[in-house]
Every structure is written in structure tokens, then in C-alpha cells.
């Protein structure tokens, strides 16, 4: 037991000594690089692609010295540092941040929820969400998940609780629900019918239950931004391959 305790103590001290430099710094830097690369790219192309180093430096200095813009930049960077995503999340936040700084304003509630989603979803979850939006048909921002019906003249048991969205379509839906980008709803309709001497002995009511997901408008904007960033990444990767050859 003493040998095991010594091993645990040694291992704990060793990993703590390496953790900051080799893990925290590495992954924090990668998130920061993805955020600032996209942020600077948008600023640099804002002036018809004529934003050279000196002009860019002046632009960045004005952001740093501006009370509102520097606060917006700091709040965005804080989200990036703790984002579950290493690639897409920081770049999504960068797109919104650049928009706010260019327009000299704070985020709307809708933009804030987009950033919240970019912060809590991993890269794979962001891609899964975008694929779900792109491959399904919506009516008034809604999509049907499941339906059941029962007859008042028949004995039946129907559970009308919430559907396990994580198990049905993925954990991304649970996180989007938490930040307010989607809502699960149950539509209940009742249709009375009259007795029929041939088929139905008594009057009754048919009750239908339809489980739906309703996505907010900003969820579709988030999906669009993910698609744009993914296409840009593919183009950049192809250019990189061509340059190597």
C-alpha cells in the first residue's frame, strides 16, 4: 500500500508540473489562434482586401483603446477559452465578434445565444447539428418527431412526457435546448365523432398527440455559419495541398 501511495503522489506531482505548459497552454493557444485568425481575417477583408499591416495595426489599436470594443473582444475571448469546441466554436464566436466590433455595438439576445451554443457544443456536435438542419424539412421552424393517438372508447396507455432528445437525435439537441435555440413541444388535438349503428356503438373522441421540435431563427443562422466555415476550411485545405505539391 505504501508503494502505491508513493506512486500516486509522484504521478500527481508529475502531471501537475506538466499540465499547465503541455496541456492547458497547448489547447488554450489553439483555441485562441482559431478565434483570432478568423477575427483578423474578417477585419482585414472589410476594406476591399486593401488592409495592409500598418492599416491593420491602426485598426487593432483603435479596438484595444475603445471601451466598448475592447469589452466585446474580452467577453468573446472569455467564451473561447472555455469552449468545448477547439475549431468551429472559436471561429463562430469570432464571426459574431467581428460583426459587433465593426458595427460598434453589443450582441443582441439572438447573437448571444449563437455564441452560447458555439461555446458549449463540441466540433462534432456542431457538425451533427448543422447536418440535421440541412437534411430535414421544416414547417414554420418546426419538425415532427413522433405521434400517437387514442380513442375514448378504447382502453390505451400513452405516455405524453418529453422525448429523450439525446438518445433520439444526439446530445447537441440537449445543449441547444439549454441555451434556448430549440424547444420541445407536444401538440394535442381532439376530434369528436358520433355513434354509428354499423361500426361505432357510442359517441367518442379521438385524441392525437404530436411531439415536435421548434427551432428559433438564430438556430438556422448558426447552421448557415457552420456550413460557411466548413466550406472555407475545405477550400483552404485544398490550397494547402496544392502549395505543398
C-alpha positions in Angstrom: 0.0 0.0 0.0 2.9 2.4 0.8 4.4 1.8 -2.7 1.0 2.5 -4.3 0.7 5.7 -2.2 4.1 6.9 -3.3 3.3 6.2 -6.9 0.1 8.2 -6.7 1.9 11.1 -5.0 4.7 11.0 -7.6 2.3 10.8 -10.5 0.1 13.6 -9.3 3.1 15.9 -8.8 4.5 15.0 -12.2 1.3 15.6 -14.2 0.6 18.9 -12.3 4.1 20.1 -13.3 3.5 19.3 -16.9 -0.2 20.1 -17.1 0.0 23.9 -17.5 2.6 24.0 -20.2 1.9 20.9 -22.2 -1.9 20.7 -21.9 -3.5 24.0 -20.8 -1.2 26.2 -22.8 -1.4 24.0 -25.9 -5.2 23.7 -26.1 -5.8 27.3 -24.9 -3.4 28.6 -27.6 -5.1 26.5 -30.3 -8.5 27.9 -29.4 -7.1 31.4 -29.3 -5.4 31.0 -32.7 -8.6 29.8 -34.4 -10.5 32.7 -32.8 -8.0 35.5 -33.7 -7.2 34.1 -37.2 -10.9 34.3 -38.2 -11.4 37.6 -36.4 -8.4 39.2 -38.1 -9.4 37.7 -41.5 -12.8 39.4 -41.3 -11.3 42.8 -40.3 -8.6 42.6 -42.9 -11.1 41.9 -45.7 -13.5 44.6 -44.5 -11.8 47.3 -46.6 -12.0 45.6 -50.0 -9.0 43.5 -49.3 -6.7 46.5 -49.0 -6.0 46.3 -45.3 -2.2 46.1 -45.1 -0.1 45.6 -42.0 0.1 49.2 -40.9 -3.6 49.9 -41.5 -4.5 46.7 -39.7 -2.3 47.7 -36.7 -4.1 51.0 -36.5 -7.5 49.2 -36.6 -6.5 46.8 -33.9 -5.1 49.7 -31.7 -8.4 51.5 -32.1 -10.2 48.4 -30.9 -7.9 48.0 -27.9 -8.3 51.6 -26.9 -12.1 51.7 -27.4 -14.0 51.0 -24.2 -17.0 49.2 -25.8 -15.0 47.3 -28.5 -12.3 46.1 -26.0 -15.0 44.9 -23.7 -16.8 43.0 -26.5 -13.4 41.4 -27.5 -12.7 40.4 -23.9 -16.1 38.8 -23.4 -15.8 36.8 -26.6 -12.3 35.7 -25.7 -13.5 34.5 -22.3 -16.1 32.3 -24.1 -13.4 30.9 -26.4 -11.1 29.9 -23.5 -13.8 27.6 -22.1 -15.3 26.4 -25.3 -15.9 22.7 -25.8 -15.0 23.1 -29.4 -11.4 23.7 -30.5 -12.0 24.6 -34.1 -15.5 25.6 -35.1 -16.7 27.2 -31.8 -13.9 29.8 -31.6 -14.3 30.7 -35.2 -18.1 31.1 -34.9 -17.6 33.4 -31.9 -15.1 35.3 -34.0 -17.6 35.9 -36.8 -20.1 37.4 -34.3 -17.4 39.4 -32.5 -16.1 40.9 -35.7 -19.6 41.9 -36.7 -20.2 43.6 -33.3 -16.9 45.5 -33.4 -17.3 46.6 -37.0 -20.8 47.9 -36.1 -19.7 49.3 -32.7 -22.4 47.6 -30.6 -23.1 44.8 -28.1 -24.7 41.5 -29.0 -28.4 41.1 -29.4 -30.1 38.3 -27.4 -30.1 36.2 -30.5 -26.4 36.7 -31.2 -25.6 36.0 -27.6 -27.4 32.6 -27.9 -25.4 31.8 -31.0 -22.2 32.4 -29.1 -23.5 30.4 -26.1 -24.2 27.4 -28.5 -20.7 27.9 -30.0 -19.2 27.7 -26.5 -21.0 24.6 -25.2 -21.1 22.3 -28.3 -18.1 20.3 -29.4 -16.8 20.3 -33.0 -18.6 17.0 -33.8 -21.8 18.2 -32.1 -21.8 21.5 -34.2 -21.4 19.5 -37.4 -24.1 17.0 -36.3 -26.5 19.9 -35.6 -25.8 21.6 -39.0 -26.3 18.3 -40.8 -29.6 17.7 -39.1 -30.8 21.2 -40.1 -29.6 20.7 -43.7 -31.1 17.2 -44.2 -34.5 17.7 -42.7 -37.6 19.7 -43.9 -39.2 22.2 -41.5 -42.5 23.9 -41.4 -42.6 27.2 -39.6 -39.3 26.2 -38.0 -40.8 23.0 -36.6 -40.2 19.3 -37.3 -42.3 16.4 -36.2 -40.6 13.8 -34.1 -43.4 11.3 -33.2 -47.1 10.9 -33.0 -49.7 8.8 -31.1 -53.5 8.7 -30.9 -56.1 7.2 -28.6 -59.8 6.7 -28.7 -62.1 7.5 -25.7 -64.0 4.2 -26.4 -60.8 2.1 -26.2 -58.5 1.4 -23.3 -55.0 2.6 -24.1 -52.0 4.0 -22.2 -49.9 6.8 -23.8 -47.0 8.5 -22.1 -47.1 12.2 -23.0 -43.8 13.1 -21.4 -40.8 14.6 -23.1 -38.9 12.6 -25.6 -35.2 11.7 -24.8 -33.7 14.0 -27.5 -30.2 13.0 -26.7 -30.9 9.4 -27.5 -33.1 10.2 -30.5 -31.1 12.8 -32.4 -27.9 13.5 -30.4 -26.6 15.3 -27.3 -26.3 18.5 -29.3 -30.1 18.9 -29.0 -29.9 18.9 -25.2 -27.3 21.6 -25.2 -29.2 23.7 -27.8 -32.3 23.4 -25.7 -30.4 24.6 -22.6 -29.3 27.8 -24.4 -32.8 28.4 -25.8 -32.3 27.6 -29.5 -34.8 24.8 -29.6 -38.0 23.9 -27.7 -39.7 20.5 -27.5 -43.5 20.8 -27.7 -46.5 18.4 -27.7 -49.5 19.4 -29.9 -52.7 17.8 -28.7 -55.8 17.8 -30.9 -59.2 16.3 -30.2 -61.7 15.2 -32.8 -65.2 14.2 -31.6 -67.2 11.6 -33.6 -70.7 10.3 -33.4 -72.1 6.8 -32.9 -72.6 4.7 -36.0 -75.1 1.9 -35.9 -72.9 -0.3 -38.1 -69.4 0.3 -36.7 -69.5 2.5 -33.5 -71.8 2.0 -30.6 -71.2 5.2 -28.7 -70.1 8.8 -29.3 -66.4 9.4 -28.6 -63.3 11.5 -29.1 -60.1 10.7 -30.9 -57.1 12.4 -29.3 -53.9 12.9 -31.2 -50.5 13.7 -29.7 -47.7 15.1 -31.9 -44.2 15.6 -30.5 -42.4 18.5 -32.2 -39.2 20.4 -32.1 -39.3 24.1 -32.7 -36.0 25.8 -33.7 -35.5 29.5 -33.2 -34.5 31.7 -36.1 -30.9 32.0 -34.8 -30.5 28.2 -34.9 -30.8 28.4 -38.7 -28.3 31.3 -38.8 -25.9 29.2 -36.7 -26.3 26.2 -39.1 -25.6 28.6 -42.0 -22.4 29.9 -40.4 -21.2 26.4 -39.6 -21.6 25.5 -43.3 -19.8 28.6 -44.5 -16.9 27.9 -42.1 -16.7 24.2 -43.1 -16.6 25.1 -46.9 -13.9 27.7 -46.2 -11.9 25.1 -44.3 -12.2 22.6 -47.2 -11.0 25.3 -49.7 -8.1 26.3 -47.5 -7.1 22.6 -47.1 -7.1 22.1 -50.9 -5.0 25.2 -51.4 -2.5 23.9 -48.8 -2.3 20.6 -50.6 -1.7 22.3 -53.9 1.0 24.6 -52.4 2.8 21.5 -51.0 2.9 19.9 -54.4 
